[in-house]
Amino acid sequence: MRNGVTVAVKRMRDMNRVEFEEHIQMLGDLRHPNVLSPVGYHYRREEKLIVSEFMPRGSLLYVLHSDQRPDRVVLDWP
């Protein structure tokens, strides 16, 4: 961003406006330490984007299934 903050941007191409708005609302309502709230979004028919804080350790998929380092992050259900 122009202010120096690094963000992650997720593209959501295959959603209509109602689905996209419902998804944004659901993300905005979530309150959990392991789930990021969106900090912004952009909607146009051809381009739908969700902006969130950048997490430097990579994707959740990687953390859960691919990171085998001894000092890896371990997430628990609580």
C-alpha positions in Angstrom: 0.0 0.0 0.0 1.1 3.6 -0.4 1.5 3.9 3.4 4.0 1.0 3.5 1.7 -1.6 4.8 1.9 -5.0 3.1 -1.4 -6.7 2.4 -2.7 -9.9 0.8 -5.3 -9.7 -2.0 -7.6 -12.6 -2.8 -9.4 -12.7 -6.2 -12.9 -14.0 -6.2 -13.8 -14.1 -9.8 -16.7 -16.7 -9.9 -19.1 -14.9 -7.5 -22.1 -12.7 -8.3 -22.7 -9.5 -6.3 -25.0 -11.2 -3.7 -22.6 -14.0 -3.1 -19.7 -11.7 -2.8 -21.5 -9.4 -0.3 -22.6 -12.4 1.8 -19.0 -13.6 1.8 -17.6 -10.2 2.9 -20.3 -9.9 5.6 -19.5 -13.4 6.9 -15.7 -12.6 7.0 -16.4 -9.3 8.8 -18.6 -11.0 11.4 -15.9 -13.7 12.3 -14.0 -13.1 15.5 -11.2 -15.6 16.0 -7.5 -15.1 16.7 -6.6 -17.4 13.7 -8.9 -15.7 11.2 -8.1 -12.4 9.7 -10.9 -9.9 9.1 -10.8 -8.1 5.7 -9.4 -4.6 5.8 -11.1 -3.7 2.4 -12.6 -5.0 -0.7 -13.2 -4.1 -4.3 -16.2 -5.2 -6.4 -16.7 -4.9 -10.1 -18.4 -7.4 -12.3 -15.1 -8.6 -13.8 -12.9 -8.2 -10.7 -13.7 -9.0 -7.1 -11.0 -8.5 -4.5 -10.7 -9.0 -0.8 -7.8 -7.3 1.0 -6.5 -8.5 4.3 -3.4 -8.1 6.5 -0.4 -10.0 5.1 0.8 -12.9 7.2 4.5 -13.6 6.4 4.4 -17.4 7.3 2.4 -18.2 4.1 -0.9 -19.8 3.5 -2.9 -21.8 6.0 -2.7 -24.8 3.6 1.1 -24.7 3.9 1.0 -24.3 7.7 -1.4 -27.3 8.1 0.0 -29.7 5.6 3.4 -28.8 4.2 5.6 -27.2 6.9 7.7 -29.9 8.4 10.4 -27.7 10.0 11.2 -28.4 13.7 10.4 -24.8 14.6 7.1 -24.8 12.5 4.0 -23.0 13.7 1.6 -25.5 15.3 -2.1 -24.4 15.3 -4.4 -26.0 17.8 -8.2 -25.9 17.7 -8.7 -23.5 20.6 
